[in-house]
Every structure is written in C-alpha cells, then in structure tokens.
Amino acid sequence: MKTNKYLIEALLFSSYVLFGMSWAGGSAFIPQIMRELGVHDLAAGSHISNAVAAAKLLGTFIAAGILSRMLAKKAVALAMALMALGVLTPFVHGYPWLLLVRFLMGLGGALVIVYFSPIVMQWFEPDERPFVNGLNSVAFNVGTALILFGLPVMLGWFGDWQTTLLAVSMGSVLCLALWLAFGADGAQEAKPAAGAPRHTLGQGLRERFNWLLAFTYSGTLAFYVILFSFYQNAGIQQAKYVVLAGLAGTVAGIWLARKMTHRLPLLRISGLLQLLAVIGLHAQIWGWSDNAGLVTASALAAGFFIFLPITSLVTLAQEQPGMTPDKAAVTFSLFWFLSYLLATVAPYVFGRLVDLRGGDYGLAMAFATLLSSTFLIGSLLMRDAREPAARQATQGI
C-alpha cells in the first residue's frame, strides 16, 4: 500500500496538537491540582508544567540517535506511545507519580518535535516545505488555543479536569493506532552510503549555526512557557490573546516564507517587534499604564510577531549548505535541547522571583522581558548562507 504524505503529516500534526492540549490543560489546572495534592507554593507548582519541559531535555538530546536506529515509523510510534501515557493523569493521586506521567508524556513530545524537520525533508519538496514547516510550528499553539478558549465548553461536557484531560489523551491513543496502521519511514529514508558515517551530535555541537539557531529561539520559547503557565494567575487575562494571535502570525509567516528570498530581515524585524510587544504586555504590572486596551493590543502583537518568523527560521535551517534529513535530525535535536534547557529553568526562576517578593510579579516580568530579547539578538548574529538550489526554489515561487 502506498502511503500518502499528507496523511503522514496529518497524523504528526494532530498528535502534537493533542500533546499541546494536554500540556496546556495540565498547566491551566495547576491551582486545582495543587489543592488536591497538597502543594502550596508557586515554585513547586511550576513543576507540574515544568516536568514536560524537563523531559524534553532528555528527549531532544537522544531523538536523533533513536531515529537513526529505529527509522521514522518505529521512532514516531514510540513518541506517540509516550504522549498517549497522558491517559494515566486522572488516575494518579501522588505528586511524584503525576510528575512522572507528565515527564514521560513530555519525552514523547520531545521526540516528535525533533522528527518534524527530517520527516518534512524526506517526504516534501523544497517548495512545499515552508507550508508544512509552518503547519508543524503552529500545532502546539493550536492545542493551547483550544484549551484556553474551549476549556469552559470542555468542562461543561466532561464535568471536571480529570475527565477533560482523559478525553484529550484518548485522542493521542487514536493517533498512535492510526500511525501504526498507516505510518511509514519515508520515501527517502536517510541511510548513509557505504562507509559514510552519520552526522553526530558532536559534529553538530561544533557548528556555529546550530548554537545561534538555538539561542535565537530559546528565550522566546521560555517566555511562551512562562506566559501560559503564570500570566493569567498574575492578572493578565489578555495573555490568552497571545495564543490566538499566534495562529494569524503563523498563517502570515507561511505566506512570507514562500515569497521572500531572504530570511533574516523578517527574523530581525519580528524579533524587535515581539520585544516591544512584550514590554507593552507588562505595562499594567509595572504601573506604567492602566489602559487595558494597550495590554490587549500588546498581547495580540506579541503573539503575532512571536509566530510570524518561525516558519522562516525552520526553513532557513533546512536550507543550510549540505543539509540532509540525517543532519537536520542532529540540528533540530540540538536546537530543541538547548531551547528547552532554558525553558525548563526559566519557569522555576520566574515562580521563585514571585515567591521571594511576596506575590509581586514586577521583577519576574522583567526577567520574562529579558528572555524575549534573544530572538532579536540571535537573528542579528546570523548570516544568510543557503544552498543555491534553495534560493532558486524560493525565488521561483
């Protein structure tokens, strides 16, 4: 049976949407979970969300090695099986067990997010990749938006947080079953030629571009994790609009990635505007303005400019000289590992800053603003070096 590449993409996309729903749902229910498990301080409560981010450190670091040994179908099946362990969340009653389930679920999410790029390179032509990259980049955001905006409806359907999270996780089980039936390794599975070694993590660590790529995104990712973990509890109800505007930013980013022949100008402009928007988002907390409309506009702008350049950022990496699916797996393994290293530490630091100041969020918001500046700084340090074929493909669209 010939496997349809669009079915492959649909299953990968859907699995990560559901993972985003499960992660965001667990974060949204932090107050209820803390009360039920007897956890009283915010820094400890942050581990409910942080367990997933911590798992991504391990998962993203080992993802390339797993892919090279198991090939795509089995590697993705393993990832989906781990994500589906979210079905156990409503049935655990101890804090350590909850963290373990969240950790294993996050491990699966880490593997999938690394596999996006090499699988896209195996199945899709260069002129198709910006669209698919953009779709994959917004999968988590779609899941988060569904939780933030659909949670009241879902609670009305299911009655409580346990059943709501169980229903979401059953969707992950379905994706796993469909992948086992229809998944495939890829028409261009990256096996090295006879005697040719695979690209290793050690080689990837010696490449300047990989460090800049990770640095550029790491602060933005850390800010985003903090945003949906803490901002509504801080009284910034407009935080949910960051997620909503991110959907529009991704659509615009896909269109621009297919039209623009150079990636860096978009990355730099977006980095500057997202930093300014994050500052505006904090205006009320810092006492600069009581204008709720300013905060709402800043939230919308932050979401838009956080997600606008992501398609171009991923596509730029795929267009680097000598890039192959094998090398892409290493590049994005390091990209996500280094990004989640910061995103794992940052929420705890944020929560600790709030605790130390007796519930005041001012200093913690300054920390979050500093994190959001890495996209601008990293993009200014990058150079636009791409394969000639990639330039021609982009110019021909």
C-alpha positions, -999 to 999 in steps of 0.1 A, spaced: 0 0 0 14 34 -10 14 58 19 1 93 13 25 120 26 -4 142 35 -18 115 58 17 112 74 17 150 80 -19 150 93 -11 123 119 20 141 131 2 174 133 -28 160 151 -6 142 176 12 174 185 -20 194 187 -33 169 213 0 170 231 -3 208 233 -38 204 247 -27 180 273 3 201 284 -17 234 284 -46 217 302 -23 204 329 -9 240 333 -44 255 333 -55 232 361 -24 239 383 -45 256 411 -69 226 413 -41 201 411 -21 219 438 -50 219 461 -58 182 456 -22 172 461 -14 195 490 11 216 471 11 252 484 39 273 469 40 285 433 76 274 426 67 238 434 35 241 414 55 251 384 69 216 382 35 203 370 42 222 338 79 220 341 80 182 342 71 182 305 98 207 296 124 188 317 115 156 297 122 175 265 158 179 276 164 142 275 141 135 246 155 161 222 191 151 231 185 114 222 160 119 194 185 119 165 201 87 178 167 69 181 157 80 146 189 66 131 184 32 148 147 27 146 138 47 114 109 70 112 78 47 116 90 30 148 106 61 162 74 81 158 54 52 172 75 53 203 70 90 206 32 88 202 30 59 227 48 81 253 25 110 246 -5 87 250 5 80 286 -14 112 294 -44 89 299 -29 80 333 -30 116 346 -65 114 361 -57 82 379 -26 93 398 -31 108 433 5 114 444 26 144 433 57 124 423 36 100 402 19 129 385 53 144 377 65 110 363 35 107 340 40 143 328 77 136 323 71 105 301 44 124 281 69 152 276 95 128 264 72 117 236 65 153 227 103 159 226 109 131 201 81 142 178 92 178 176 127 168 165 113 144 139 92 171 122 121 185 102 138 154 89 104 138 80 94 170 62 127 168 42 121 131 34 85 135 22 82 170 8 99 190 -20 117 223 -11 88 245 -24 64 226 -2 84 228 30 76 263 41 39 255 43 44 222 61 70 237 84 45 265 93 18 240 99 40 220 123 52 251 141 16 261 149 5 226 161 13 232 197 -3 267 195 -35 253 181 -36 228 210 -30 256 235 -57 278 219 -82 250 220 -76 247 258 -76 284 266 -107 292 246 -125 259 247 -119 249 283 -153 262 297 -171 242 269 -150 211 276 -156 213 313 -193 216 306 -191 184 285 -169 163 309 -176 179 343 -141 180 358 -104 184 350 -97 147 353 -122 136 327 -113 165 304 -76 155 303 -86 119 299 -107 127 268 -78 147 253 -54 118 259 -77 93 243 -72 113 211 -35 107 214 -42 69 217 -62 71 185 -33 89 167 -10 61 178 -33 34 165 -36 52 131 1 57 129 8 20 135 -16 13 106 -6 39 81 28 54 92 59 49 70 96 55 72 98 79 42 105 76 5 140 90 11 149 74 44 183 87 52 207 57 53 243 66 50 262 54 19 286 25 24 314 35 47 299 70 53 293 79 90 262 95 101 262 132 113 268 131 150 258 153 179 295 160 184 297 174 149 266 194 154 279 210 186 309 223 166 287 241 141 282 278 149 249 280 132 233 254 155 242 274 185 228 306 171 197 289 159 190 276 194 199 308 212 176 328 189 146 307 198 154 297 234 143 329 251 111 332 231 102 296 240 110 302 277 88 333 277 60 314 260 61 286 285 60 312 314 32 330 297 6 303 296 18 289 330 16 321 351 2 352 334 -35 346 339 -28 340 376 -8 373 376 -40 391 365 -30 395 328 -62 380 314 -52 392 279 -24 366 278 -47 342 260 -47 366 231 -10 358 225 -20 323 217 -49 334 194 -27 360 175 -1 333 171 -24 315 147 -27 346 125 11 351 128 18 316 115 -5 320 85 12 352 76 46 336 83 39 308 59 29 332 31 60 353 37 84 323 38 72 313 4 75 348 -11 107 362 5 141 353 -10 160 362 22 150 350 57 170 373 81 152 406 76 119 390 87 136 374 117 151 407 128 121 428 124 99 403 141 124 400 170 123 437 176 85 440 174 79 410 197 102 425 223 84 458 222 50 440 224 62 420 255 71 453 272 36 466 265 21 434 278 37 442 312 26 478 313 -1 474 340 20 451 362 48 477 362 24 506 368 32 523 336 -4 524 323 -39 514 334 -51 512 298 -64 476 293 -66 483 256 -28 487 254 -23 454 271 -47 437 248 -30 452 217 4 442 231 -8 406 237 -21 404 201 11 419 187 33 396 208 15 365 196 17 376 160 54 385 160 64 355 180 50 331 154 54 352 123 91 343 118 91 306 130 84 291 95 113 311 81 136 302 110 130 264 105 132 267 67 165 287 69 179 257 89 168 233 62 184 255 35 219 254 51 246 241 28 249 203 29 217 198 49 202 163 47 175 146 67 202 130 88 219 163 95 186 180 101 178 155 128 210 165 146 205 202 141 170 201 155 179 177 182 204 203 195 180 232 187 152 218 209 176 205 236 192 239 241 160 258 238 142 236 263 172 238 287 164 274 292 126 268 290 129 243 318 149 266 342 131 298 334 96 290 348 111 279 381 131 311 383 100 331 374 79 314 401 108 318 426 110 355 420 73 359 426 75 339 459 105 358 471 87 391 466 56 380 484 34 376 453 46 407 434 52 399 397 71 430 388 107 416 389 96 383 374 80 402 344 114 420 339 130 386 338 105 374 312 112 405 291 149 398 291 142 363 279 121 375 250 151 396 236 171 366 224 152 364 191 164 398 181 199 393 193 203 359 177 189 370 144 214 399 143 243 375 147 231 351 120 243 351 84 221 341 54 241 312 40 220 288 20 222 262 -7 219 277 -42 190 253 -50 171 266 -20 175 302 -31 163 293 -66 133 273 -53 123 303 -31 127 328 -59 106 306 -83 75 307 -61 
